[in-house]
Structure formats: structure tokens, C-alpha cells
């Protein structure tokens, strides 16, 4: 074998152009497939970085009768389910995350990401504490009742103070410990700055690299700075206040189905005990943690992996054709070697050795391309792609690259080897080159080209469908005008009683409006396309008699002027005024979807609906206006109905998201916005400053990512197929030169020869397209969840791609056909 490899190396060195072309073709296929496999490996295949991850499940709450799914749980539901399913779960934990502001030593505000979790969280997940201690059960004891509810001590009056509040126990993330405190071990036992009156008492430091892996839709911070022990208190009055993301660890040997049955039994008891749970259709649902994390991106990644495998197969087919052409040109050499004693298997082995050397060269170049390609992938990857920081070329990815290279060598090496095995040595040695004409060109080469065309056509269809989806996204009206809009968060602040908070909000708006170039300013929470949306109950008067009539609605608290600043159209009634921004005025504005559902065929303005937003029981609110529907969670999905209340209805101060509409470039006002907010309150922190157009682009990122990659793969594939088709026809012309000369000597016009060659190329393409159509009709159905506003069998896309490919085939066929038509019959006949 070593002799074969050394001889193959000398042979390939004598043909540098062929060797380079073949190696680069293989490098493209292996490089692209390795880069995409690194994403597949990190996201879909690599186990979660927790202890025994297959036994981890995530628990969601579904309110089935209100079409509200994958919600967090309340403290009470979590505790009841945990206590009622101990036979199925080894343990169960819960976490919720957010952001807040802490003052530094100099008094300046700092934004920190926080997580509040049950004290067993790190033990369930298998996280290590590298400094200090883990949480203990005492860290999660409920806070004592407030003083006015505390039982009076002996001899004391009714107003005697209760016990002091308990401090919040904190474990720092390793990254925050290094960044904020320089890795100082003396931080243990200290109270973090600005954490009065309860305090944040540091008890430990987490091992580096730990992160929370939840789907983006769950709005969970992946890398909290502070992990705070949650002092859970059980109160049935708060059972409908949801916020906990629950993770369970199954007992060894317990299946997901058995655990779900145990959870279903507890859910049924809760529905029986609490009417609201019954009317809402409360169910707790278990999902494997890894499956939940990748569920949204799995179809896109599998589609990309399929596309890149197609590209690798096309590259293999292309190299196989190159080797077939090369083998046909080396027929004399192979025949002489056979005549000198080399058996057929010896010749086949030699050709396979050349294929392996080509693959080795292409594989090394491909891994280098993949290494650079991963960095480019990370630049364009959408935000909803989990575990981005773990995408790399590791030993498993290298093993895939080696396997892909080995499979490629076998695929494209066997084709010329089989051809050589069937070589008619006597005819070659006699110098015979007669064939049956153009129609009798090598069936093997033709079959390879047909396969290339079929694979490439499927890729072209996929890229066409993604392009159509991207165009549809561009045409979607989000319900607001993102141009000229600068968005940002305002965190922290001194707070105070409601009148003071209301004055602060007015002051913030006034300062923002005074900035040169600002046309208007407003505040809202949540904010379109920035996450954080939740639902409340709404219903018409008939829901008073039948609780099942209540439905879920997305809601926002906004300042007066919100719709004007966002340029959301007012369809009926009026918008909020400053006089409406009052806790005593129970008024709402609804979007057209809710108005049509609540009052079909009627005007919604002046009507009353029931909402549960600030009281335990629903209260009536009057509709004063109807606005256009906003796409707030996704551009691809219209989402559910929307309802808007004033910030004042809920006591002021809940507006974390703000926006200013400008007459120029919104990004240029970022520093001015920060300066004005500091004037209002130095404890306020402005964060996440970016133009609204960036949020819109981010919402399109998933479709753009898939379009770009599938499009690039399709273009490369089309080029490879064009080269392959050109190579086959060029070989046909070269081998049939004498026949073409005879045809022309007998009166065939150049146009006839041109038509013969082009027709041969188009027939091969038509056969490939026919097979590709059948494959595309089946495979594109797997892209359904990736498409927006277009069906996977869209006739227009299929028709356009057929025309595009025939144009590519015609051009690839025209070049060798032109050379054939220009042959001098006399010179052609002399080659016989």
C-alpha cells in the first residue's frame, strides 16, 4: 500500500492542475460540511453541561383552554407538584432570572443579571462551588411576616415590631467575581454594596462556565452574575402569579411517561381544588431539557446539515467525473501496465490510492476552511441559536471530517476504479477509438452528472424557498414604524411613593423630548421584539357567569404618546392622554384582533371588558380606542391579541423600555440620552441602547442565516454541476472528434453539431431535474417551520428554479458545443 501511495503521489505531482482542482473541490465539500457539523454537534448532539443530563426535564404550565402554552409555574403549583411526585423525581428545583441595578463603591449604578433559585438548584444541576459553600435549606426559609402582621409579644402593644428581615444569601458567578472583585476571596461573608435593608450576603463563588440553557422564548438569563437563594413562601392567594422555570431530575429507571403520569395526577387534583385552574385548563407538561432547548432551531440545523451533505455529494460526483476523464486519458498507460503483469485489482488499488491522496489533501484544506468558516458562522448566527460559545472544532468534529473524507474517497474513487476494472485492454492496445457516436457517450459519466443535477436542484429549490420567505418578511407590516426610532432600557432609580414615581416618569419624558433632533418620546413594558411578554385574562360580560369564556391576551403598560411615537395606526376611538394616566381610571386600548374577537361586527369603543391585572378577581375596564395589531414577539408569527393599559393604572414606575423618535440617525443620540437620564436620577442606568431597525433585523436573523448558508451552498453546487457538465461534454467532444469530422464531411452543418452537443447536455440536465423534482417535493416539506408566507411546494419557486437550471445547463453545454462546431473536418479526420 505504501508503494501505491508513493506512486500515486508521483502521478498526481505530474498533473498539478488536475490535482489542485480536485483537492479544492473536495476541500469545499468537506470544509462546508465540517463547519455546519460543528454547529450540529454543539447544539444538537453534545450533552448538556450538567450532571447526568438525560435525566433532566423541564416542567411547563399549559393553560389549554386559553391557548397559553409553555408558561412558568407559580410557587404554589411548583411546591404541590414537587411534593406530590417524589416517587418519580429524585429532586425538583426552580429558578427565575432578571436584571437590576446595584451601586458600585463610588455610587455609580451597575447593571447585574440575577437569578433567584431554590436552595437545591446547584445540587440538582451538578454545579461546583469553588469558593465558600453551596446554599443550605435555611437560606431558603420564608421571610417573617411584616411587622403589622406579626403577633404581639408578651406585654407589648399591637404595634410592636416583628422580627427583622432575613438577608438574601448570594453565590457569585466566577466571571462576575473576577470582573467585579478581581478574584478577591475576602468577598465571602460581605454584604454587597447598596443591598440594604435586607442585604445580599455572599456565601460562595460558582465554578467558571456554568450557564442556564433555556429556549430564548423562556426569557431566562443564560449567565447570571448573582445567584440568590429564593425564600419561597406558600400562599394560595398568589397561585396565579407565575414566574418559576422548573427543572426536575428523574429517578434512575423512571421513564418520562411515568413521570408525566404522576404530574398529571397532581394537575388533576389542582384543577379540582381551584376553580380558576379548572376553567383555564391547567396542565403541567414535562419535556426533556435538551429537546426543549433545541426544539426551535432543530429544523433549521437539520436542513443546513442536509444541504451541506448534498454539497459534499456533489463535490464527490464532480471529482469522480474528473477522475473518469483522467482515467479515459490514461487508458493506454493502464493497458500497458496490465500487459506487463499488473492484475485488474492491482490497477484498481492504484486508482483508489490516488483518490485517498486527493481526499487527504482536500480534507486538510477543508478543515482549515471550516476553522475560518466557524468564525464567520458565529458572526451571522441568530440570537436564538443556543450554546454559541461551545461551537468549535473538537475531536468529535475532526472525527466527522475524517469520516467524511474517507467516505468521499470511497464514493469518488470507486467510480473510476470500476471503470478501469471493466476496461477492454485489447481495444486500447490496438488503438481503437471508434464508438457509436455522441449518443453513446460514457453511461457512467452521464449517470454521475444526472445525480449531480438532481442534488443541486434540491439545493436550489431550498434556497429559492428561503429567498421567498425572506422577501415575505420584508413585506410584513410589524404594526409600527421602526425607522428613526432609538430604543433603550432604564433600570434602577430612587423609586419612592406613586406620586414621586409619576413625576419621575414625566421628567424623563420631558428631558428626552428636549434633546435636539427628538420628535417624541415614550415608555413601555414590555416592548415589541425585545422579549418579556406575558398574558392576562380578559373576557366579555358573559365570562362573569361562565369562567371558561375568559381568554389570554398579551398586554403592555405604556405612557401616553406611545402609539404616536411608534406610529401605530389608530383605527377607532382615541389614544391615551395624560389625564388617563391615573390609577382611578380603568380604561384600556385594544388592538383590532381583540376588538374583532370580542365584538364582531360592532364598534368596540365604549364597550367594557373584564381584565385581571391588578386585583385577585377580574375588573371591568372601558375600551377607549382600537389600534393596529403589532407583531411583538416574532415577525413571522402574528401572535395573539393585544391590550394596553396606562402606567398609572398599576401605580407608575413599571416602564423599563423607552423609545425616542428622531429626525436623523437614531444611533447618534445614544450619548445624549444617557446624559439626560442621569440628570433626572444619577441612580438610573441606561442599557441596551440600539435602533429599532436592529431589533427588526434581529427578528429576521434566523431566516437570513438559513437563506445565506443554503444560498451559498446552492451557488457552489450549481458551479460544481456546471463544471461537471462542461467536463463531460468536453470529454465527449474530445473522444468523438473523428466522428464529428465524419458527420461534417458528410454535410452536417456547424449548427447541427452545436445542437447535438447542447441537446446532449440538456437531456442530462432534464433527467437530473426530473429526479430532483421528486426529491424536492418530499424533502422541502421538512422546511415547513422555516418558511414564512410560502408553501414548501410553491409552484412559482419550482418553475423559476427549473428555468434557472436549464439556463445554467445551456451555458455549460454551449462552451464545448461551440468548440465542436468550430472543428475543421480535415483535422478532425486525421485524428482517426
Secondary structure, DSSP 8 states (H G I E B T S, - for coil): -HHHHHHHHHHHHT-HHHHHHHHHHHHHHHHHHHHHHHHHIIIIIS--SSTTGGGEEEEEEEEGGGTEEEE-EEHHHHHHHHHH-TTTEEEEEEEEEEEEEEE-TTS-EEEEEEEEE-TTHHHHHT--EEEE----GGGG------GGGS---TT--TT--------EEEEE-HHHHHHHHTT-GGGTT-B-TT-TTT-EEEEEEE-TT------GGG---SS-SEEEE------GGGTT-EEEEEEEEE-TT--HHHHHHHHHHHHHHHHHH-HHHHHHTEEEEEEEHHHHHHHHHHHHHHHHHHHHHHHHHHHHHHHHHHHHHHHHHTHHHHHHHHHTT--HHHHHHHHHHHHHHHHHHHHHHHHHHHHHHHHHHHHH--TT-TTGGG-S--HHHHHHHHHHHHHHHHHHHHHHHHHHHT--HHHHHHT----S-GGGS-HHHHHHHHHHHHHHHHHHHHHHHHHHHHHHHHH---SS--TTEEEEEEEE----SHHHHHHHHHHHHHHHHTSTTEEEEEEEES-TTSS---EEEEE-GGGGT-GGG-EEEEEEEE-TTHHHHHT--EEEE----GGG-STT--EEEEEHHHHHHHSTTS--TT-EEEEESSSSS-EEEEEEEEE-----S-SSS--S-EEEEEGGGGTS----EEEEEESS-GGGGHHHHHHHHHHH-TTEEEEEEEEHHHHHHHHTHHHHHHHHHHHHHHHHHHHHHHHHHHHHHHHHHHHTHHHHHHHHHTT--HHHHHHHHHHHHHHHHHHHHHHHHHHHHHHGGGGGGG-SSS-TT-HHHHHHHHHHHHHHHHHHHHHHHHHHHT--HHHHHHT-
